[in-house]
């Protein structure tokens, strides 16, 4: 059985001409093989950075999990 940990991290980027009315927080979902397993708040004061740490790298059969991040809708914006 394969064992191991991984992490997924990133930074929210905006394409809005540095608008002053953007929100101070957004939510991002972490998906494991297409299913939401965690949600994090991503804050402006933290530089829009997020990290999902200590994630299982493999399932019980030794297959690698596929992790993706999806931003929850933000009013007035498209992701």
N, CA, C and O atoms as a GROMACS GRO file, in nm:
protein
  316
    1UNK      N    1   0.084  -0.118   0.000
    1UNK     CA    2   0.000   0.000   0.000
    1UNK      C    3   0.088   0.125   0.000
    1UNK      O    4   0.181   0.138   0.080
    2UNK      N    5   0.057   0.214  -0.092
    2UNK     CA    6   0.130   0.340  -0.096
    2UNK      C    7   0.076   0.433   0.012
    2UNK      O    8  -0.044   0.440   0.035
    3UNK      N    9   0.167   0.503   0.076
    3UNK     CA   10   0.128   0.604   0.174
    3UNK      C   11   0.203   0.731   0.142
    3UNK      O   12   0.308   0.729   0.078
    4UNK      N   13   0.149   0.839   0.186
    4UNK     CA   14   0.215   0.966   0.163
    4UNK      C   15   0.117   1.080   0.180
    4UNK      O   16  -0.005   1.061   0.178
    5UNK      N   17   0.172   1.195   0.197
    5UNK     CA   18   0.092   1.315   0.215
    5UNK      C   19   0.128   1.415   0.105
    5UNK      O   20   0.237   1.410   0.048
    6UNK      N   21   0.035   1.502   0.078
    6UNK     CA   22   0.058   1.607  -0.020
    6UNK      C   23  -0.012   1.733   0.028
    6UNK      O   24  -0.080   1.732   0.131
    7UNK      N   25   0.004   1.841  -0.045
    7UNK     CA   26  -0.065   1.965  -0.013
    7UNK      C   27  -0.102   2.034  -0.143
    7UNK      O   28  -0.043   2.010  -0.248
    8UNK      N   29  -0.200   2.120  -0.133
    8UNK     CA   30  -0.243   2.202  -0.246
    8UNK      C   31  -0.243   2.345  -0.197
    8UNK      O   32  -0.306   2.377  -0.096
    9UNK      N   33  -0.172   2.431  -0.268
    9UNK     CA   34  -0.168   2.571  -0.226
    9UNK      C   35  -0.175   2.661  -0.348
    9UNK      O   36  -0.146   2.620  -0.460
   10UNK      N   37  -0.216   2.784  -0.324
   10UNK     CA   38  -0.227   2.878  -0.435
   10UNK      C   39  -0.256   3.018  -0.385
   10UNK      O   40  -0.263   3.043  -0.264
   11UNK      N   41  -0.273   3.107  -0.480
   11UNK     CA   42  -0.304   3.246  -0.452
   11UNK      C   43  -0.414   3.291  -0.546
   11UNK      O   44  -0.406   3.270  -0.667
   12UNK      N   45  -0.516   3.352  -0.491
   12UNK     CA   46  -0.624   3.408  -0.572
   12UNK      C   47  -0.570   3.527  -0.649
   12UNK      O   48  -0.505   3.614  -0.591
   13UNK      N   49  -0.597   3.530  -0.778
   13UNK     CA   50  -0.562   3.647  -0.859
   13UNK      C   51  -0.690   3.710  -0.911
   13UNK      O   52  -0.788   3.641  -0.940
   14UNK      N   53  -0.687   3.839  -0.922
   14UNK     CA   54  -0.804   3.915  -0.967
   14UNK      C   55  -0.772   3.980  -1.101
   14UNK      O   56  -0.660   4.022  -1.125
   15UNK      N   57  -0.871   3.986  -1.187
   15UNK     CA   58  -0.859   4.054  -1.316
   15UNK      C   59  -0.969   4.161  -1.321
   15UNK      O   60  -1.065   4.150  -1.397
   16UNK      N   61  -0.953   4.263  -1.238
   16UNK     CA   62  -1.057   4.365  -1.224
   16UNK      C   63  -1.001   4.507  -1.219
   16UNK      O   64  -1.067   4.598  -1.169
   17UNK      N   65  -0.880   4.525  -1.269
   17UNK     CA   66  -0.820   4.658  -1.266
   17UNK      C   67  -0.796   4.710  -1.126
   17UNK      O   68  -0.799   4.830  -1.102
   18UNK      N   69  -0.772   4.617  -1.032
   18UNK     CA   70  -0.747   4.652  -0.892
   18UNK      C   71  -0.865   4.728  -0.831
   18UNK      O   72  -0.847   4.828  -0.762
   19UNK      N   73  -0.985   4.679  -0.858
   19UNK     CA   74  -1.108   4.744  -0.811
   19UNK      C   75  -1.106   4.758  -0.659
   19UNK      O   76  -1.056   4.672  -0.587
   20UNK      N   77  -1.162   4.868  -0.612
   20UNK     CA   78  -1.165   4.893  -0.468
   20UNK      C   79  -1.286   4.831  -0.400
   20UNK      O   80  -1.293   4.827  -0.277
   21UNK      N   81  -1.382   4.781  -0.479
   21UNK     CA   82  -1.503   4.725  -0.419
   21UNK      C   83  -1.504   4.572  -0.418
   21UNK      O   84  -1.609   4.511  -0.397
   22UNK      N   85  -1.389   4.511  -0.441
   22UNK     CA   86  -1.385   4.364  -0.436
   22UNK      C   87  -1.404   4.318  -0.292
   22UNK      O   88  -1.377   4.393  -0.198
   23UNK      N   89  -1.452   4.195  -0.274
   23UNK     CA   90  -1.474   4.146  -0.137
   23UNK      C   91  -1.342   4.131  -0.061
   23UNK      O   92  -1.235   4.126  -0.121
   24UNK      N   93  -1.352   4.123   0.071
   24UNK     CA   94  -1.234   4.103   0.154
   24UNK      C   95  -1.208   3.955   0.181
   24UNK      O   96  -1.105   3.918   0.237
   25UNK      N   97  -1.306   3.870   0.141
   25UNK     CA   98  -1.292   3.726   0.162
   25UNK      C   99  -1.368   3.652   0.053
   25UNK      O  100  -1.475   3.694   0.009
   26UNK      N  101  -1.310   3.540   0.010
   26UNK     CA  102  -1.380   3.447  -0.078
   26UNK      C  103  -1.366   3.308  -0.017
   26UNK      O  104  -1.289   3.287   0.077
   27UNK      N  105  -1.441   3.214  -0.070
   27UNK     CA  106  -1.431   3.074  -0.026
   27UNK      C  107  -1.386   2.989  -0.144
   27UNK      O  108  -1.432   3.007  -0.256
   28UNK      N  109  -1.295   2.896  -0.116
   28UNK     CA  110  -1.252   2.799  -0.216
   28UNK      C  111  -1.276   2.659  -0.162
   28UNK      O  112  -1.255   2.632  -0.044
   29UNK      N  113  -1.319   2.572  -0.251
   29UNK     CA  114  -1.343   2.432  -0.217
   29UNK      C  115  -1.229   2.347  -0.268
   29UNK      O  116  -1.177   2.370  -0.378
   30UNK      N  117  -1.189   2.250  -0.189
   30UNK     CA  118  -1.092   2.150  -0.231
   30UNK      C  119  -1.170   2.025  -0.270
   30UNK      O  120  -1.249   1.973  -0.191
   31UNK      N  121  -1.146   1.978  -0.392
   31UNK     CA  122  -1.211   1.858  -0.440
   31UNK      C  123  -1.109   1.745  -0.450
   31UNK      O  124  -0.998   1.764  -0.500
   32UNK      N  125  -1.148   1.629  -0.403
   32UNK     CA  126  -1.067   1.508  -0.413
   32UNK      C  127  -1.142   1.415  -0.507
   32UNK      O  128  -1.252   1.368  -0.475
   33UNK      N  129  -1.082   1.389  -0.624
   33UNK     CA  130  -1.148   1.306  -0.726
   33UNK      C  131  -1.288   1.358  -0.757
   33UNK      O  132  -1.381   1.280  -0.777
   34UNK      N  133  -1.303   1.491  -0.761
   34UNK     CA  134  -1.429   1.553  -0.801
   34UNK      C  135  -1.528   1.580  -0.690
   34UNK      O  136  -1.634   1.638  -0.716
   35UNK      N  137  -1.498   1.540  -0.566
   35UNK     CA  138  -1.589   1.561  -0.454
   35UNK      C  139  -1.531   1.660  -0.354
   35UNK      O  140  -1.414   1.650  -0.316
   36UNK      N  141  -1.613   1.757  -0.312
   36UNK     CA  142  -1.567   1.858  -0.215
   36UNK      C  143  -1.538   1.789  -0.082
   36UNK      O  144  -1.622   1.719  -0.027
   37UNK      N  145  -1.416   1.811  -0.032
   37UNK     CA  146  -1.378   1.752   0.097
   37UNK      C  147  -1.342   1.858   0.202
   37UNK      O  148  -1.345   1.830   0.321
   38UNK      N  149  -1.309   1.980   0.157
   38UNK     CA  150  -1.277   2.089   0.250
   38UNK      C  151  -1.313   2.221   0.184
   38UNK      O  152  -1.318   2.232   0.062
   39UNK      N  153  -1.338   2.322   0.267
   39UNK     CA  154  -1.360   2.458   0.220
   39UNK      C  155  -1.277   2.551   0.308
   39UNK      O  156  -1.273   2.536   0.430
   40UNK      N  157  -1.210   2.648   0.244
   40UNK     CA  158  -1.130   2.746   0.319
   40UNK      C  159  -1.175   2.886   0.283
   40UNK      O  160  -1.214   2.914   0.170
   41UNK      N  161  -1.168   2.975   0.383
   41UNK     CA  162  -1.183   3.117   0.359
   41UNK      C  163  -1.049   3.170   0.311
   41UNK      O  164  -0.945   3.138   0.369
   42UNK      N  165  -1.051   3.250   0.206
   42UNK     CA  166  -0.930   3.312   0.153
   42UNK      C  167  -0.946   3.462   0.173
   42UNK      O  168  -1.041   3.523   0.123
   43UNK      N  169  -0.852   3.521   0.248
   43UNK     CA  170  -0.868   3.659   0.294
   43UNK      C  171  -0.771   3.755   0.225
   43UNK      O  172  -0.656   3.721   0.198
   44UNK      N  173  -0.821   3.875   0.199
   44UNK     CA  174  -0.736   3.980   0.143
   44UNK      C  175  -0.619   4.010   0.234
   44UNK      O  176  -0.507   4.029   0.188
   45UNK      N  177  -0.645   4.016   0.366
   45UNK     CA  178  -0.539   4.051   0.461
   45UNK      C  179  -0.428   3.946   0.466
   45UNK      O  180  -0.319   3.974   0.517
   46UNK      N  181  -0.454   3.827   0.415
   46UNK     CA  182  -0.353   3.721   0.410
   46UNK      C  183  -0.292   3.711   0.270
   46UNK      O  184  -0.227   3.611   0.237
   47UNK      N  185  -0.313   3.814   0.188
   47UNK     CA  186  -0.254   3.815   0.055
   47UNK      C  187  -0.323   3.719  -0.042
   47UNK      O  188  -0.264   3.681  -0.143
   48UNK      N  189  -0.446   3.681  -0.011
   48UNK     CA  190  -0.525   3.592  -0.097
   48UNK      C  191  -0.462   3.454  -0.113
   48UNK      O  192  -0.489   3.386  -0.211
   49UNK      N  193  -0.379   3.413  -0.018
   49UNK     CA  194  -0.313   3.282  -0.026
   49UNK      C  195  -0.395   3.176   0.048
   49UNK      O  196  -0.461   3.205   0.148
   50UNK      N  197  -0.389   3.055  -0.003
   50UNK     CA  198  -0.456   2.943   0.065
   50UNK      C  199  -0.368   2.819   0.058
   50UNK      O  200  -0.285   2.805  -0.032
   51UNK      N  201  -0.388   2.731   0.155
   51UNK     CA  202  -0.316   2.603   0.156
   51UNK      C  203  -0.406   2.497   0.220
   51UNK      O  204  -0.465   2.518   0.325
   52UNK      N  205  -0.413   2.386   0.154
   52UNK     CA  206  -0.477   2.266   0.207
   52UNK      C  207  -0.363   2.168   0.231
   52UNK      O  208  -0.303   2.118   0.136
   53UNK      N  209  -0.332   2.140   0.357
   53UNK     CA  210  -0.215   2.060   0.392
   53UNK      C  211  -0.254   1.925   0.449
   53UNK      O  212  -0.370   1.900   0.482
   54UNK      N  213  -0.154   1.838   0.459
   54UNK     CA  214  -0.168   1.707   0.522
   54UNK      C  215  -0.277   1.624   0.455
   54UNK      O  216  -0.358   1.560   0.522
   55UNK      N  217  -0.277   1.625   0.322
   55UNK     CA  218  -0.376   1.550   0.245
   55UNK      C  219  -0.322   1.413   0.208
   55UNK      O  220  -0.203   1.399   0.178
   56UNK      N  221  -0.408   1.314   0.211
   56UNK     CA  222  -0.367   1.180   0.167
   56UNK      C  223  -0.333   1.184   0.019
   56UNK      O  224  -0.409   1.238  -0.061
   57UNK      N  225  -0.219   1.129  -0.017
   57UNK     CA  226  -0.177   1.128  -0.157
   57UNK      C  227  -0.238   1.011  -0.234
   57UNK      O  228  -0.258   1.020  -0.355
   58UNK      N  229  -0.269   0.901  -0.164
   58UNK     CA  230  -0.316   0.779  -0.230
   58UNK      C  231  -0.437   0.723  -0.157
   58UNK      O  232  -0.454   0.742  -0.036
   59UNK      N  233  -0.522   0.652  -0.232
   59UNK     CA  234  -0.634   0.583  -0.170
   59UNK      C  235  -0.588   0.446  -0.118
   59UNK      O  236  -0.470   0.413  -0.128
   60UNK      N  237  -0.680   0.369  -0.064
   60UNK     CA  238  -0.646   0.240  -0.003
   60UNK      C  239  -0.590   0.140  -0.103
   60UNK      O  240  -0.522   0.044  -0.065
   61UNK      N  241  -0.617   0.162  -0.232
   61UNK     CA  242  -0.566   0.072  -0.337
   61UNK      C  243  -0.435   0.122  -0.397
   61UNK      O  244  -0.383   0.061  -0.491
   62UNK      N  245  -0.382   0.232  -0.345
   62UNK     CA  246  -0.256   0.284  -0.395
   62UNK      C  247  -0.268   0.375  -0.515
   62UNK      O  248  -0.168   0.411  -0.576
   63UNK      N  249  -0.390   0.414  -0.550
   63UNK     CA  250  -0.412   0.506  -0.662
   63UNK      C  251  -0.400   0.650  -0.611
   63UNK      O  252  -0.451   0.684  -0.505
   64UNK      N  253  -0.331   0.732  -0.689
   64UNK     CA  254  -0.313   0.872  -0.650
   64UNK      C  255  -0.446   0.946  -0.658
   64UNK      O  256  -0.521   0.933  -0.755
   65UNK      N  257  -0.474   1.025  -0.554
   65UNK     CA  258  -0.591   1.111  -0.557
   65UNK      C  259  -0.565   1.228  -0.651
   65UNK      O  260  -0.451   1.273  -0.665
   66UNK      N  261  -0.670   1.277  -0.715
   66UNK     CA  262  -0.661   1.399  -0.795
   66UNK      C  263  -0.727   1.511  -0.717
   66UNK      O  264  -0.846   1.504  -0.684
   67UNK      N  265  -0.649   1.614  -0.686
   67UNK     CA  266  -0.701   1.728  -0.611
   67UNK      C  267  -0.716   1.848  -0.704
   67UNK      O  268  -0.628   1.877  -0.785
   68UNK      N  269  -0.828   1.918  -0.690
   68UNK     CA  270  -0.851   2.042  -0.763
   68UNK      C  271  -0.913   2.143  -0.667
   68UNK      O  272  -0.972   2.106  -0.565
   69UNK      N  273  -0.898   2.270  -0.700
   69UNK     CA  274  -0.954   2.378  -0.619
   69UNK      C  275  -1.054   2.452  -0.705
   69UNK      O  276  -1.028   2.484  -0.821
   70UNK      N  277  -1.170   2.480  -0.647
   70UNK     CA  278  -1.274   2.554  -0.718
   70UNK      C  279  -1.321   2.668  -0.630
   70UNK      O  280  -1.354   2.650  -0.512
   71UNK      N  281  -1.323   2.785  -0.689
   71UNK     CA  282  -1.368   2.904  -0.616
   71UNK      C  283  -1.520   2.907  -0.612
   71UNK      O  284  -1.587   2.882  -0.712
   72UNK      N  285  -1.575   2.937  -0.495
   72UNK     CA  286  -1.719   2.956  -0.486
   72UNK      C  287  -1.755   3.089  -0.551
   72UNK      O  288  -1.674   3.181  -0.551
   73UNK      N  289  -1.876   3.101  -0.606
   73UNK     CA  290  -1.914   3.224  -0.677
   73UNK      C  291  -1.898   3.349  -0.591
   73UNK      O  292  -1.929   3.350  -0.472
   74UNK      N  293  -1.848   3.454  -0.655
   74UNK     CA  294  -1.832   3.585  -0.592
   74UNK      C  295  -1.924   3.681  -0.668
   74UNK      O  296  -1.907   3.698  -0.789
   75UNK      N  297  -2.020   3.744  -0.601
   75UNK     CA  298  -2.111   3.835  -0.671
   75UNK      C  299  -2.036   3.941  -0.751
   75UNK      O  300  -1.946   4.007  -0.700
   76UNK      N  301  -2.074   3.956  -0.878
   76UNK     CA  302  -2.014   4.056  -0.964
   76UNK      C  303  -1.887   4.010  -1.035
   76UNK      O  304  -1.827   4.087  -1.110
   77UNK      N  305  -1.846   3.884  -1.011
   77UNK     CA  306  -1.723   3.831  -1.071
   77UNK      C  307  -1.750   3.694  -1.132
   77UNK      O  308  -1.845   3.625  -1.095
   78UNK      N  309  -1.665   3.657  -1.228
   78UNK     CA  310  -1.665   3.522  -1.284
   78UNK      C  311  -1.532   3.458  -1.253
   78UNK      O  312  -1.429   3.526  -1.252
   79UNK      N  313  -1.533   3.327  -1.227
   79UNK     CA  314  -1.405   3.259  -1.200
   79UNK      C  315  -1.373   3.161  -1.310
   79UNK      O  316  -1.270   3.094  -1.305
   0.00000   0.00000   0.00000
